Amino acid sequence: MFSSLGPSVRELAVQGLSSVERGYDLLAPKFDHTPFRTPDRMLDAVEETLAQVEGGFDAGLDVCCGTGAGIDMLRRLCRGRVTGVDLSAGMLAQAERRYGADAGRVDFVRADARALPPDLDGAYDLAVSFGAFGHFLPSERPALFAGVRAALCEGGVFAFPIGAPLPLGSSLWWATTGFDAAMRVRNAVWRPPFVMYYRTFPLGPVREDLRAAGFTVETLPLEHFGRQPDGAPRWRLVLARRT
């Protein structure tokens, strides 16, 4: 499916009937050949924007790093240590194969993002995350944001892209709404649950949860992706700074 190197429909079905952790362990060897990997275009847009508004950083943390798509970006932005954190051992194994030669500077930690290890506390001045927030229910955001805040030093920045709301009734709106409904039914009748939703991370509530966790929040347009007919950016970069 997706390409000759990507997973088959059967493999995706097995993943979808597994837990999040087990599902990504199974998908890991073919993950980079699916649309689920963060596109280079998005990584480049975030990197360029961070470089313009923030300058350099000392140490960077990729939260829910997967196979390490964001690690090269952090290596360019940060002068020192770069760490990727993920729950899936399979995804981390793929990342370690790619960056093992840079072991003196890049390291990977297996951990739940809702309970980051205390030895990461205060060690970073930049944290990023790409494409992972659909795996967290709204009730889990406070723990997620609190852990990221603890990992940042004073003034450290948590940066991530967030898309504009989809036009009501558009084909993509119906597709994501249908997918979320199917996942809710699946999780109601099948265990273990596989938490993955497209419409549970809107900017307004996310901003409020970040502020409650101890961040100041601003957003910048990612102009690479253009603007909607009303002039609003299609994508924004959220900059949440530890206060």
C-alpha angles and dihedrals in degrees: 000000000000090000139355088268096048130089122284124241088256092053091050090049092053090049092050091054093051131076118275091256096046092041093057092043087059095044096044100094091055100029096104089058094060132080088246092081111095107260118246088234090064093045091050092049093051093046093050093048094047092048091052099047103031109026115207132350133206104217132010134203124199108203112209089004097177111187091348106267091151098045097088089052091052092047089057095044098042129064096203142018121007120194132187120202124194139153095223116084089196093056091046091050089058091048092049091052089055098045103026092110088063094052093133091065108019122058135170130216126196107220144128108260088221090063109030115188114266091232087074092059115127093353100116139056095192130044124176136179132188130196097340106102094090087072092066125074116226089252089059096055095087091058091044094050094043091055093049091048091052091052091054125080120230109298092015118149130232107200130185138149122247127188128228118257111278116251108267110256096012119137091253091048090054092045095052093041090051092047092051091048091050091050091051090053091046092051092047093057105027134059136240096041122232106211111205121134132162101203106046100088109068118167098240099057091037090055091051092049091050091052091048089053092055105269133125109222135212132160132213126197116249095220092188087081098048130223138288123250090267091055097253116134117258090220133022133192112229113214110194112182124199109239 
